[in-house]
């Protein structure tokens, strides 16, 4: 059943419930207040104020919670003001009034929703608001005007700063964040946003941007944007061990199948490779704890894999925890691939290959885009591999059932 039909049925039930309460008294009471003009004026004011609230919410000037509170207050005031005129006075009654209400209440409900509501919001496919550049500019002008009279509105300054940032107006964004003061200082996500605006103007994350990032990570060590910026700053100064540290913590927070997840995963692998190369003194000789080999896919199941399917190559202990000891993220198009797994690829806080006498090397094509195994995945594994082994032949030749 579509959302529109469900809404219509619920609305009809509500109308019937209201009529069941209102009509009996109206059927007995012949006289209705004559203050029709005043009721109409009140309703018109109500419509205008509610429409203004909805515009502010749609333009991002009013949070949903604030909108609901303001709307409830508006409805309460309207009810207090018009209820004495709408309800029957003692001694009056009449069937004409009852019949009029029987028709008017449903029509008024439909008309009011058409005027004040958003019918498209009932359709899940049309819920995303479309805001034109002109509307954005009008919103900014309105917000700027409001902040001139309310300069202590920290939330308003944050909203303005984010709007400027989204439009690429970074100097103005910086100024707005500066006005937000303590609200920004206590929020790690806002500190990261502020740092990014500063870096866009300065052309570097060094200096104050990095100070703000450090402050954000102190408040929340897992704040995603702060971890990303911290890793990017480490990359600027070619501190690839720090890149591995920050982006290694960031990667588990991202959807592995998303564009961001894949990009960070690929960059992380490169940073780990650089760290490993530096540890070995730039020589091709691999360290004793690393494991090297080649991963391929069997011709019997190759047709079930797409070139852009995610491919994970990882090591884990033969016994005990199944938490990976080292992970490489690739795509099927990379096959055949000469892999190397070592301690630099360990997950943050996790165990390392060198801590075990024997490990299992596995390659998994994740059809669902997740590192965790799921039905339909293609995989292959080699057990009992000793750290320091070379020439491991890893063939993807099985299908997860």
Protein Blocks (a to p, Z undefined) as FASTA:
>chain_A
ZZklmmmmmmmmmmmmmmmmmmmmmmmpmbdcfklmlmmmmmmmmmmmmmmmmmmmmnop
acfklmmmmmmmmmmmmmmmmmmmmpccehiacfklmmmmmmmmmmmmmmmmmmmmcfkl
mpmklmpccddfklmmmmmmmmmmmmmmmmmlmklmmmmmmmmmmnopaklmmmmmmmnm
mmmmmmmklmmmmmmmmmmmnopaghjllmmmmmmmmmmmmlmklmmmmmmmmmmnopak
lmmmmmmmmmmmpcfkbmklmmmmmmmmmmmmmmmmmmnnopabdcfkbccddddddfkl
mmmpcfklccddddddfbhjfbdfbdcdddfklpccdddddfklpcehiacfklpfbdcd
dddddfkopabdcehiacdddehiaehiahiacddfbdcZZ
